Amino acid sequence: MPGAFSEIERETITVIVFVGTFFLAVGAGRFLKRRAGVRLGLLFRLFCLILAFYAAIVVYGVHASWRRHVGAAAILLSTALVVALINRYVWDFYFEKKRQTPIPHFLREVVGGIIFLVILLFVLSYGYHAQAQLNGLLAGSGVVAIIVGFAGQNLFAGIIGGISIQLNRPYKVGDWLQVGERFAEVMEINWRSTRLRTNDAIYLDIPNNEMVGHAIVNLHYPTEVHAMRIRVGVEYKNRPNRVKDALFRAASTANGVLAEPKVKVFLVDFADFAVIYEIKFYMGNHSRINEINDAVRTNIWYELKRQGITIPFPIRTLQLERRAARPVQEDYDEARTILRDEPLFECLSDAQ
């Protein structure tokens, strides 16, 4: 370009390129923000300024050593645009809007940091030819990474478990879960742990890797309607059909038990002292599980009492056997035989 234009023309073209590049980049950013909702901040405006400046010095024909520094700065600042596009189209649109999966802010920051680190290594390696220095740095950082990995393996396991929960969505905030013998509501899912509140208002903070590794029953999936079961034993003398009718009425009229699906009663076992029946009923409000179970059991007791059906106590039959007394002479003969077998008493007579 030098020699083809006069100095004034070169300066004019440089200014036009600078202004045009800057406003073109800013205009593209505003378009992405207004039409696509891409959030662009101060770093993007700085990127537009550095990009316009780099385009201007290239057009002007500057070949100073600091030119590559400007180019490197423009490439590094372009990370802001890349991260903003990923936040909008990957995290916001695909995961949160399309898959209804909330992404923790921590995960967004980690991915953004990794992207910046990759671009930085690329610039240092190919822009400044620092492969040898980077190899030594990576070797040292590998040792540090191993140490940090061992120290924070539980933390990293929790983070990976949180990512798995967010992607697979076995449960979400507001769902009721059965974890072991406890019933609890999901209050919060973060990048490290899941916070639960039991029906006794006890808060549990369980690491996500433990949540992923244990069998969990989601009482809100696929619907909030789930069955519960209660067992009761009655005496053998009562006819099964009569007992089933009484248990059906008791469970069906309990407060909190759904009318549909209907209550079912099963004869499940013949125990030592009672016939065991199982009542299967459905409920939807799992925050009242203690109250509903109490209502069902209370109705069962009163209904069986009205029908004259007894819930038996455990019965144990003990058989006592009285042995006849042994004759005195037999005991005497047995004792004498034992003493005769001892060398110490050989010299004694029977009377002695």
SULNORMO-V238855 format. One line per field, one symbol per residue. ss: DSSP state (H for helix, E for strand, L for the rest). A space follows every 50 residues. Layout:
BEGIN
ss: ???
END
This chain:
BEGIN
ss: LELLELHHHHHHHHHHHHHHHHHHHHHHHHHHHHHHLLLLLHHHHHHHHH HHHHHHHHHHLLLLLLHHHHHHHHHHHHHHHHHHHHHHHHHHHHHHHHLL LLLLHHHHHHHHHHHHHHHHHHHHHHHLLLHHHHHHHHHHHHHHHHHHHH HLHHHHHHHHHHHHHHHHLLLLLLLEEEELLEEEEEEEELLLEEEEEELL LLEEEEEHHHHHHLLLEELLLLLLLEEEEEEEEELLLLLHHHHHHHHHHH HHLLLLLLLLLLLEEEEEEELLLLEEEEEEEEELLHHHHHHHHHHHHHHH HHHHHHLLLLLLLLLLLLLLLLLLLLLHHHHHHHHHHHHHLLHHHLLLLL LL
END
